Structure formats: structure tokens, C-alpha cells
């Protein structure tokens, strides 16, 4: 079942904007798309041992201090997860990551972290498991989605370099 059908089955029907493939926030900036809502940067992270994984949603221009974040959360040296881990845990390729990929994490092996800087945002920009479209997911729809996938969002203060 595709993600939009899955969302509809949960009474989540967000607007979708089709566009050329976008792999990074910088590419989206260069395209000059006028899209309402809150843009996101999605970081798929792992601890030093590869035992814990998290999807961090933050502002696109934020330079996250991973060392400080590791200390703050008590994780052993947080780093970026490999593309192999991304495929294994979220079922997507680099450049296609968004919160909606958690639909592929049936084991709830990935934690969902939301930067407190996004607290006032709404209509979050999310790839629907492909980078040729953007879904505008309201804050309440995001909470509803997370509930259906078994992921409890953790709002955290994300340190910046």
C-alpha cells in the first residue's frame, strides 16, 4: 500500500505538491518553490555502537552539534547512519527521508526526535517516501501518524554548532 493510501486509511489527508526530485534542502532553495508551511531537515542518526537509531527533524539551516547532543541525551557518540541502515530501518534511500518513512519501521527501532525550534511550526514538509513530492503534514496529523506507527515523538532542545 502506498503511503498516501495508508495515510487516508488513518483519516489523514494532507495536501501534496509535486516537483522535480529534491535530495537536499539546498536543492529545494534553488528551485524557488513557493510552498506554505514549515520546511524540515531530516537527519537519520545512530549511536556509536549501531544499537540505537533516531530520526531528528529540525530547521533546514540548523547546524546540529552532534557531540553536544550525544552528551545531552546520554547516547554514545551520535553520528549519521549509513545508507544501508537507512534502507534497513526506514526503507528509503538518501534524499527521500522524512517522518513518513517511519511507516516502514514496524519494530519501532527508530526514535522520533523533534527539535523544540519547530514547536510553533505547522504544515511540516515531508517527502511521501519519494523526493518528487512534498506533503504538508499538520502538527495534529503528525501526532496522529506517530500514534499509528507506534513512535512517540520526543521534543528536545537540539544544540547548534
N, C-alpha and C positions, 0 to 999 in steps of 0.2 A: 504494500500500500504506500503510495507516495505521501510525503509529509503534509501537503495541503489537504489531502483527503483525511489523513489522520487528525489534523487539527480540526477540521469540520466535524468529525465524529465526536470531538470533545466540546462542541459548540464554541470553537474559536475560529473566527473567520476574518483574519486580518487582511488589509489591502496589500496588494503585491505590485511591485514596479519592475518591469522587465528592462534589462540593459545589457550592454556588452559585458564580457567576462571582466571581473574586477578581483584581483588577487590581494591587493593591499589597500589601506586607507589612502595612501598617496595616489594610487591609480584612480580612486573614486574622486579625489580632489581635482585631478587633471581632467576628468570627464565633465566636470562642472554641472553635474546633475542637481536639479533643484528638488530635493526630497525633504518633506517635513519630518520632524521628529528628532530623535537622539541617535547620533552616529556612535558606533561602538568599535573598540578594538578587542579582539578575542584572542586570548593567549592560552594555549594548552600547555600545562606545566606538569612537572613530575618532581618527586623528591630525589635525593642523591642515589637512593637505592632502587628506584623504579617501582617502589611498592605502593606509593600514593600518587594520585593524579588529580588535577583540578583544572577547571575551565574558568579563567578570570575574564570578566567583562569590565572594561574601563573606557575612559575617554580616548579617542584616537590619537591625540597629541601627547598623552602622558608617557613619560619615560619612567617605567616602573623600576624601582630599586629592589631587585630580587634577593640580594643579600639581606637587606633590612626586612623584607617580607618574610624570609626564612626565619629570622630571629623572632620577629613579631608573632608568627604563627606556631613556632616550635617545630618546624619541619627541617630536616637535614638538607641543606644546600639546594634550594629550589632552582631548577633550570627548565629550559624548553624541552618538551618531549619530542621525540623523533617522529618522522612521517610514518614510520612503521607502527609506532604506538598510537598515533592519531587514527590510523586506519583500524587498528585492533580495537580500540576503546570507543571511538566515535563514528567509525565507518565513513570517514570523509578524507579527502586529500587536502594538502596545504592550500590555502586560499579559498577554501569552501567552509571554513569553520564558523559556526555560530552556536548560540544556545540551543537551537533546534536540533543539532546533532546529538544532543543528549537522549533523543528518542531511540538511538541505537545502543545506548548503554543500559540494557535491561538488568545488569547486575549491580547497577548504581555504584560502580567502581570509581566514578569521577565526581569530585565535589564541585559544586557550583558556587563561585565567589563573585559577588557584585561589589564594585567599588562604591563607597559611600558618596563619591563625587557624582554618581548617577542618580542619587536619591530623588532629586527634583525632576528628573527626566521622565519622558513618556514616549510612546510610539518608537520603541527601540528598533534600530535597523538590524535585521537578521537575514543571512542567506538561508534559503529553504533547501539546504543540502546541495546547492549548486550556486556558483558565483555569477550567474547570469540573471539574477533577480534579487530584489530586496523586499522582505516582508516587514511591515510596520506593526510590531507586536506591542500592544499596550502593557502597562505595568500590571494590570489585573490579569490580562491574558498570559503574561509571563508567569505569574504566580500560579495560575490555573494549569498551564503547561507543565511547570515543575512538579506540581502535585500529581499529575497524571503519570509522569515519568519516574516518580519516586525520588526526586532530587530536591533537597531542602536548600533554598538559596541562603547563603551566608553573606550578609552585608558587612564589609570590612573596610577599614582605613588602609588604603594602598599607598605605601611610601613612594616618593618620587626622587629620582636622582637629581 
